[in-house]
Amino acid sequence: MSLVRPSLARLFWVAALSATVAACGGSDDDSAPAPSPAPTPAPSPAPGGNATLNGRVTSSTDGSAVAGARVTAGNASATTDANGNYSMSNAPAGERTVVRVNATGFGEGFAVESTAANTTRTANVRLQPVGGVTQGAGSGTVTATVSGSTAQVVIPANSVVDAAGTPITGNYSVALTPINPAQDVTAMPGYYRVALAGGGVGQMESWGALNVTLTDATGRRLNLGSGKTATLRIPVATRSAELPPSIPLFYFDESSGLWVQQGSATLHGTGAGAYYEGSVSHFSYWNADRLLETVYVNGCVNNLNAQGQAAGAAANVQVTSDGIDYSGSSAIRTDAAGKFRLPIKRGGKAIVAGFLDGKITNSVTAGPANADITLPDCLTLEAQASGVSIKLTWGARPYDVDSHLRTPDGSHIYYASKGSLTQAPFANLDVDDTDSNGPEVVTIRRLMIGTYTYGLRNYSDSFDPGMTGSPVRVELNYAGRSQVFGPPAGEVADSTDWLTLFNLTVDARCNISVTPVNRWSTSDLVSVPAPVAASYCTP
């Protein structure tokens, strides 16, 4: 029997479920909007001392390790090994410790972590490949572009100086790295935190960003001289349905780890050719953003034992939000009681999930709401770093792309059979999305021995663009590692609705191996092994 999936009915059901979650334990009264909460006070820097920072540096393109990257935090430094890993035992402790990463072929990357003396924190950094490099001379106007993108910067003649303020008259390089927060909100450093003009810290949402780096022939950093300006074009990239005709510009302050508002930009072009244009007086990450009116998600995280039972509060878990109908994120760590209070966009929807030392929680949808939300159930943190999370995002079209997971015993996890994390098959479609962008999230809590197969279906059956042009992006996270998958060549309009991306094979000790499949098909997933009796691995 074919299963009919009425889109309008699904949309109504999703809206109803979101409203239910928003209302549970909270006071969400849409008829009487609550005033915007006061800005979060800016935390005081922690007293002196050192912390240990460990992490992994990867490419945003495919999740592969970036070896030889230079990682610095204050006076501490390290170089990533062949697996992209680094460790620094003398990083400065503070409320916002800024970690900077530089690697050949990539835009500069940052992580911002809250650290205390004599503690250890994980600070992973995902680097964006440089979009384009333009050579120019300081004595002439330089126009730098990125092929296939509206990203651009125009630097007037005699505007560039070195760190000492000496004008550059010879050749220099301009590296442009466009950032697409609609596809990956974590591509932006600093968790979208803003230094408010009146003091305190707020949140913002993005309509796209651009990193501009100037260097001379020896690799020295250059910038605009005092009183000089350049003109930026930032490609529009957002999950929001709104395109403001004018929008504030923010730059990333590399010393404070916060975004700072400076100037504005205006909208030009339409569709894929849309961009925001504005003038800037220095180069860094520049973001076309707007301050958020926020509500707070109140919740808790519980540990699970090896049997999957609640085992007490989980402290120090990093809980994050990922906007569904806006491009923004936020983060907070749980307190000693496992509780958290996380800002999201007022009236918006977001995915809420947590992680700690490679271990992951389930994901839930919060909002929309005009007042603070209390989640009805605690998030649950796996006992060991053996779970799997798969996140799908895509563009404005196709409207509906679906995740499909086949488990080793033949169970099919998708929108009509979402599974469960508390009983077999211990795999679940935590978050489903039907109206562009995603994210959709599949979590596997207890691993079966054998092979899982994951892929996508273009449920909308539309190809203007299809999954290739959208493009779809799938991020696989397991055992503290990540891989990123995108569409291969070969999509054919009206005949390739399905894309099988990878097989994930689990042995008896919960070791995972991932084999890309990358095959288009007309119906259902391919390369799916014959089902076997369910048995579960032991780490």
PEWOFEN-V297462 format. One record per residue. RES is the residue in one letter. D_FIRST is the distance of its C-alpha to the first C-alpha in Angstrom with 2 decimals. Layout:
RES/D_FIRST, RES/D_FIRST
This chain:
M/0.00, S/3.77, L/6.39, V/9.38, R/12.70, P/15.58, S/18.65, L/21.20, A/19.61, R/19.53, L/23.10, F/24.20, W/22.78, V/24.46, A/27.64, A/27.66, L/27.24, S/29.98, A/32.23, T/31.76, V/32.69, A/35.59, A/36.91, C/36.81, G/40.39, G/41.65, S/43.26, D/41.06, D/42.55, D/41.47, S/43.99, A/46.90, P/46.45, A/48.38, P/51.02, S/50.26, P/51.18, A/54.39, P/54.19, T/54.01, P/57.59, A/58.27, P/58.57, S/61.96, P/62.18, A/62.31, P/65.75, G/66.65, G/65.29, N/62.90, A/59.26, T/57.21, L/54.36, N/51.83, G/48.98, R/47.13, V/47.33, T/44.34, S/43.29, S/40.83, T/39.48, D/37.95, G/39.30, S/41.82, A/45.14, V/48.12, A/51.17, G/54.72, A/53.94, R/56.83, V/56.00, T/58.59, A/59.03, G/62.53, N/64.89, A/62.38, S/60.70, A/58.56, T/56.93, T/53.37, D/53.07, A/50.90, N/47.86, G/48.60, N/49.95, Y/53.12, S/55.20, M/58.13, S/60.15, N/62.53, A/60.30, P/61.82, A/60.47, G/59.55, E/57.11, R/55.85, T/56.62, V/55.78, V/54.61, R/55.12, V/53.63, N/54.86, A/53.55, T/54.19, G/51.59, F/50.09, G/50.91, E/52.75, G/50.53, F/51.19, A/50.07, V/51.60, E/51.82, S/53.54, T/55.83, A/58.61, A/61.50, N/60.83, T/57.05, T/54.37, R/51.57, T/48.80, A/48.88, N/46.34, V/46.75, R/44.30, L/46.26, Q/45.35, P/46.46, V/49.24, G/47.95, G/51.20, V/54.90, T/57.68, Q/61.34, G/64.05, A/67.68, G/69.04, S/71.49, G/68.84, T/65.72, V/62.56, T/59.10, A/56.33, T/52.76, V/49.42, S/47.82, G/44.66, S/45.32, T/47.39, A/49.09, Q/52.84, V/56.20, V/59.55, I/62.60, P/65.98, A/68.95, N/71.14, S/68.64, V/67.69, V/69.70, D/69.63, A/69.64, A/73.39, G/73.04, T/74.56, P/73.30, I/71.35, T/72.72, G/71.23, N/67.69, Y/64.81, S/61.00, V/58.34, A/54.95, L/52.10, T/48.91, P/46.36, I/44.22, N/40.69, P/40.00, A/36.71, Q/35.35, D/37.25, V/39.31, T/41.14, A/42.73, M/45.31, P/48.08, G/49.25, Y/46.12, Y/47.02, R/50.05, V/52.80, A/56.52, L/57.27, A/60.52, G/61.72, G/60.91, G/57.87, V/54.49, G/51.60, Q/48.16, M/47.04, E/43.96, S/43.98, W/43.40, G/44.32, A/47.20, L/49.50, N/51.70, V/54.96, T/57.27, L/60.65, T/62.60, D/65.75, A/66.31, T/66.96, G/63.78, R/65.64, R/63.72, L/64.97, N/64.39, L/65.66, G/69.28, S/70.54, G/70.16, K/67.85, T/64.33, A/61.48, T/58.56, L/54.97, R/51.70, I/48.69, P/45.25, V/43.00, A/40.18, T/38.62, R/35.52, S/37.30, A/36.60, E/40.38, L/42.91, P/46.41, P/49.08, S/51.40, I/50.75, P/52.97, L/53.46, F/53.61, Y/54.93, F/54.35, D/57.57, E/57.72, S/60.35, S/58.79, G/55.10, L/54.48, W/53.66, V/56.51, Q/56.33, Q/58.61, G/58.44, S/55.63, A/53.58, T/52.40, L/49.14, H/49.27, G/46.77, T/43.16, G/39.69, A/39.90, G/43.65, A/44.38, Y/46.97, Y/49.46, E/53.11, G/55.99, S/59.27, V/59.84, S/63.08, H/61.87, F/58.98, S/56.37, Y/52.73, W/52.49, N/49.65, A/48.73, D/47.99, R/48.39, L/49.35, L/46.71, E/47.13, T/45.59, V/44.30, Y/44.07, V/41.26, N/42.81, G/41.17, C/41.81, V/40.79, N/40.86, N/41.23, L/38.93, N/40.37, A/39.03, Q/37.03, G/35.29, Q/37.47, A/39.48, A/42.89, G/44.92, A/45.32, A/44.74, A/47.70, N/48.12, V/44.40, Q/43.94, V/41.49, T/40.33, S/38.51, D/36.47, G/36.18, I/32.78, D/34.15, Y/37.57, S/39.04, G/41.03, S/41.32, S/43.58, A/44.52, I/46.43, R/47.15, T/46.69, D/49.91, A/51.18, A/49.03, G/45.87, K/45.78, F/45.27, R/45.67, L/43.91, P/44.33, I/41.47, K/41.56, R/42.19, G/39.27, G/37.19, K/34.31, A/34.71, I/33.24, V/35.63, A/35.88, G/38.72, F/40.12, L/43.21, D/44.56, G/41.25, K/39.41, I/36.67, T/35.31, N/31.91, S/31.40, V/31.08, T/31.11, A/34.26, G/35.08, P/35.55, A/38.71, N/42.24, A/43.76, D/43.57, I/40.42, T/40.33, L/37.22, P/36.05, D/35.74, C/37.68, L/36.25, T/36.31, L/38.03, E/37.08, A/39.88, Q/40.15, A/39.24, S/36.29, G/33.35, V/31.37, S/30.61, I/28.66, K/29.29, L/27.70, T/29.64, W/29.59, G/31.40, A/31.06, R/28.48, P/25.62, Y/25.05, D/22.03, V/21.77, D/19.61, S/20.62, H/18.41, L/19.94, R/19.08, T/21.49, P/23.31, D/21.40, G/18.00, S/17.22, H/15.54, I/17.61, Y/16.56, Y/16.49, A/13.56, S/14.99, K/18.67, G/20.18, S/23.71, L/27.25, T/28.70, Q/26.49, A/24.28, P/23.12, F/26.03, A/24.31, N/23.34, L/22.48, D/25.71, V/25.71, D/23.02, D/24.22, T/22.76, D/25.93, S/27.79, N/29.88, G/28.15, P/29.05, E/25.96, V/26.96, V/25.37, T/27.68, I/27.82, R/30.38, R/30.60, L/30.06, M/28.36, I/30.19, G/28.36, T/26.61, Y/24.49, T/22.88, Y/22.84, G/21.78, L/20.86, R/18.47, N/20.04, Y/17.55, S/20.02, D/19.93, S/23.67, F/26.50, D/29.64, P/30.00, G/27.07, M/26.85, T/30.05, G/32.16, S/30.97, P/31.53, V/29.09, R/30.95, V/29.77, E/32.34, L/31.95, N/34.43, Y/35.27, A/38.53, G/40.48, R/39.46, S/37.28, Q/35.72, V/34.48, F/31.92, G/31.51, P/29.78, P/31.24, A/32.14, G/29.68, E/27.28, V/26.53, A/25.59, D/22.22, S/21.24, T/21.55, D/19.34, W/19.28, L/22.43, T/22.88, L/26.21, F/27.37, N/27.14, L/28.97, T/30.45, V/32.08, D/34.77, A/36.11, R/38.57, C/36.05, N/37.35, I/34.87, S/34.74, V/32.76, T/31.86, P/30.90, V/28.11, N/28.12, R/25.70, W/23.70, S/20.46, T/17.95, S/14.73, D/14.69, L/17.89, V/20.27, S/23.03, V/21.02, P/22.93, A/21.57, P/21.01, V/24.10, A/25.08, A/25.78, S/29.48, Y/31.28, C/34.26, T/37.69, P/39.73
